[in-house]
């Protein structure tokens, strides 16, 4: 039922803006886990500044593709270029912010301690300062929780803090795996507002099963089913 709905929308062809550079390029990318084919022959390109969603049911390959783009895993075959780099370099990794299903935050540390730690990992040559995160902290409304231990946070606040963690080094590519999953309406709206008013040079690739939500702020969607790319849809 889901994919029938998506197919009805997927009647547009995407034309890249030639004035922008390619941030993500996948050329016949496949991923196997033993005898299981998680992705098969994915080819697509995402330009700088675009907001693109992966749409598809559970098991369609969305999380696997996001892990590849976030450099958490490697393709079994094919070519993945990020910012024109192949293979990826340490500098490539520093330009990516990744939000997974599971939180990367340390429960025994406070929110601010987590942010400092991840900043030191991705930007070791830069001094950490909250001033650089003012917009993120204000937009996600986590200021009053900065000194709270992560393990004490509600699911919604933990998700907000994890998003701030993914943004702490000012990445140019933000990779979000089901960022709205399990969020209350207020947190969903905060995150939507933040993404809608993002850095125009930042590229966002996310996954979702909510077509209506994706249409509200994404430029286009890539449609996946059984590990294969079955179409694309442009929204604006």
C-alpha positions as CSV (number, residue, x, y, z in Angstrom):
1,X,0.0,0.0,0.0
2,X,2.8,2.4,0.9
3,X,4.7,1.9,-2.3
4,X,1.5,2.2,-4.4
5,X,1.0,5.6,-2.8
6,X,4.6,6.6,-3.5
7,X,4.5,5.4,-7.1
8,X,1.5,7.7,-7.8
9,X,3.6,10.6,-6.7
10,X,6.8,9.6,-8.5
11,X,6.2,11.0,-11.9
12,X,8.8,13.7,-12.0
13,X,12.4,13.6,-13.2
14,X,15.1,15.3,-11.2
15,X,17.4,17.8,-12.9
16,X,20.4,18.8,-11.0
17,X,21.3,22.5,-10.7
18,X,24.5,22.8,-12.7
19,X,25.6,25.7,-10.6
20,X,26.0,23.4,-7.5
21,X,28.5,20.8,-6.8
22,X,27.7,17.1,-6.2
23,X,28.0,16.1,-2.6
24,X,26.9,12.5,-2.9
25,X,27.3,10.3,-5.9
26,X,26.5,6.6,-5.9
27,X,27.4,4.5,-8.9
28,X,25.9,1.0,-9.0
29,X,26.4,0.6,-5.2
30,X,25.5,-2.7,-3.7
31,X,25.8,-4.0,-0.1
32,X,25.6,-7.7,0.9
33,X,25.7,-9.3,4.4
34,X,26.7,-12.8,3.6
35,X,24.0,-14.2,1.3
36,X,21.6,-11.3,2.1
37,X,21.4,-8.5,-0.5
38,X,20.6,-5.3,1.4
39,X,21.2,-2.9,-1.5
40,X,21.5,-3.7,-5.2
41,X,22.9,-1.4,-7.9
42,X,22.0,2.0,-6.5
43,X,22.9,4.9,-8.7
44,X,22.0,8.5,-7.9
45,X,23.4,12.0,-7.3
46,X,22.6,14.6,-4.7
47,X,23.7,18.2,-5.1
48,X,24.9,20.7,-2.5
49,X,22.2,22.3,-0.5
50,X,19.5,19.8,-1.3
51,X,17.2,18.1,1.3
52,X,16.5,14.5,0.1
53,X,14.6,11.8,1.7
54,X,14.8,8.0,1.3
55,X,11.3,6.6,1.2
56,X,10.3,3.0,1.6
57,X,8.9,0.3,3.9
58,X,10.9,-1.4,6.6
59,X,13.6,-3.6,5.1
60,X,13.8,-1.6,1.9
61,X,17.5,-0.6,2.5
62,X,17.1,2.9,3.8
63,X,19.2,2.5,6.9
64,X,21.9,0.5,5.0
65,X,22.2,3.3,2.4
66,X,22.5,6.0,5.1
67,X,25.2,4.0,6.9
68,X,27.2,3.9,3.7
69,X,26.8,7.6,3.1
70,X,27.8,8.3,6.7
71,X,30.9,6.1,6.3
72,X,29.7,3.8,9.0
73,X,29.9,0.9,6.5
74,X,31.5,0.2,3.1
75,X,29.8,-0.9,-0.1
76,X,30.4,-4.5,-1.2
77,X,30.6,-3.2,-4.8
78,X,30.2,0.0,-6.7
79,X,31.5,3.5,-6.1
80,X,30.5,6.0,-3.5
81,X,31.9,9.6,-3.8
82,X,31.4,12.2,-1.1
83,X,32.3,15.8,-1.9
84,X,34.1,14.5,-4.9
85,X,36.4,12.3,-2.7
86,X,37.0,8.6,-3.5
87,X,38.0,6.9,-1.4
88,X,36.9,8.9,1.6
89,X,39.6,10.7,3.6
90,X,39.6,11.8,7.3
91,X,38.6,15.3,6.1
92,X,35.6,13.7,4.3
93,X,34.5,12.1,7.6
94,X,34.8,15.5,9.5
95,X,32.3,17.0,7.0
96,X,29.5,14.5,7.9
97,X,27.0,14.6,10.8
98,X,25.1,11.4,11.4
99,X,22.0,10.6,13.5
100,X,21.3,6.9,13.8
101,X,18.4,4.9,15.3
102,X,20.5,4.3,18.4
103,X,21.8,7.3,20.3
104,X,25.5,8.0,20.1
105,X,25.4,9.9,23.4
106,X,27.0,8.6,26.6
107,X,24.3,8.3,29.3
108,X,26.6,9.0,32.3
109,X,27.8,12.3,30.8
110,X,25.8,15.5,30.7
111,X,24.6,16.9,27.4
112,X,27.3,19.6,27.4
113,X,30.0,17.0,28.2
114,X,28.9,14.9,25.2
115,X,29.0,17.9,22.9
116,X,32.5,18.8,24.1
117,X,33.6,15.2,23.6
118,X,32.3,14.9,20.0
119,X,33.6,18.4,19.1
120,X,37.1,17.3,20.2
121,X,36.8,14.2,18.0
122,X,35.7,16.0,14.8
123,X,37.4,19.4,15.3
124,X,40.5,18.7,17.4
125,X,42.2,21.9,16.3
126,X,39.3,24.2,17.3
127,X,38.4,25.4,20.8
128,X,34.9,24.3,21.9
129,X,32.5,27.1,22.5
130,X,28.7,27.2,23.1
131,X,28.4,30.4,21.1
132,X,28.9,28.4,17.9
133,X,25.9,26.3,18.9
134,X,23.6,29.1,20.0
135,X,21.3,28.6,17.0
136,X,21.1,24.9,17.4
137,X,20.5,25.1,21.2
138,X,17.8,27.7,20.8
139,X,16.1,26.1,17.9
140,X,16.0,22.7,19.6
141,X,15.3,24.2,23.0
142,X,17.8,22.1,24.9
143,X,19.5,25.0,26.8
144,X,17.9,24.0,30.1
145,X,19.1,20.4,29.7
146,X,22.7,21.1,29.0
147,X,23.8,20.1,32.5
148,X,21.5,17.1,32.7
149,X,22.9,13.6,32.4
150,X,21.7,12.0,29.1
151,X,20.3,9.0,30.9
152,X,17.8,11.2,32.7
153,X,16.4,12.7,29.5
154,X,13.1,11.8,27.9
155,X,13.2,10.3,24.5
156,X,12.3,13.6,22.9
157,X,15.1,15.6,24.7
158,X,17.6,12.8,24.0
159,X,16.8,13.0,20.3
160,X,17.2,16.8,20.4
161,X,20.5,16.4,22.2
162,X,21.7,13.8,19.7
163,X,20.8,16.1,16.8
164,X,22.9,18.8,18.5
165,X,25.7,16.2,18.8
166,X,25.5,15.5,15.0
167,X,25.8,19.3,14.3
168,X,28.5,20.2,16.9
169,X,31.3,20.3,14.2
170,X,29.1,22.2,11.7
171,X,29.0,19.4,9.1
172,X,28.2,20.1,5.4
173,X,26.4,16.8,5.0
174,X,23.8,15.8,7.6
175,X,22.6,12.2,7.5
176,X,19.5,11.4,9.6
177,X,18.0,8.0,10.0
178,X,14.2,8.3,10.9
179,X,14.8,11.6,12.8
180,X,11.1,12.0,13.6
181,X,10.5,8.5,14.8
182,X,8.8,8.4,18.3
183,X,8.9,12.2,18.7
184,X,6.0,14.1,20.2
185,X,4.3,16.8,18.1
186,X,6.2,19.7,19.7
187,X,9.6,18.1,19.1
188,X,8.7,17.1,15.6
189,X,7.7,20.7,14.9
190,X,10.9,22.1,16.4
191,X,13.0,19.7,14.2
192,X,11.0,20.5,11.1
193,X,11.4,24.3,11.7
194,X,15.1,23.8,12.2
195,X,15.6,21.8,9.1
196,X,13.5,24.2,7.0
197,X,15.7,27.1,8.1
198,X,19.0,25.3,7.8
199,X,22.3,26.5,6.4
200,X,21.6,26.8,2.6
201,X,25.0,25.2,1.8
202,X,24.3,22.1,4.0
203,X,23.1,19.0,2.3
204,X,20.6,16.7,4.2
205,X,19.9,13.1,3.4
206,X,17.3,11.4,5.7
207,X,15.0,8.5,5.8
208,X,11.3,8.4,6.6
209,X,8.1,6.4,6.0
210,X,5.9,9.5,6.2
211,X,5.3,10.8,2.7
212,X,3.2,13.8,3.8
213,X,5.9,15.0,6.2
214,X,8.7,14.5,3.7
215,X,6.8,16.5,1.1
216,X,6.5,19.5,3.5
217,X,10.2,20.3,3.5
218,X,12.2,18.0,1.2
219,X,13.3,18.9,-2.3
220,X,12.9,15.3,-3.5
221,X,12.7,11.7,-2.5
222,X,14.5,8.5,-3.6
223,X,12.2,5.5,-3.5
224,X,13.5,2.2,-2.3
225,X,12.0,-1.3,-2.3
226,X,13.8,-4.6,-1.5
227,X,17.1,-2.9,-1.7
228,X,16.6,-1.4,-5.1
229,X,15.9,2.1,-6.2
230,X,12.5,2.1,-8.0
231,X,12.1,5.8,-8.7
232,X,12.4,9.4,-7.6
233,X,10.0,12.2,-6.9
234,X,10.5,16.0,-6.8
235,X,8.5,18.1,-4.5
236,X,9.7,21.7,-5.3
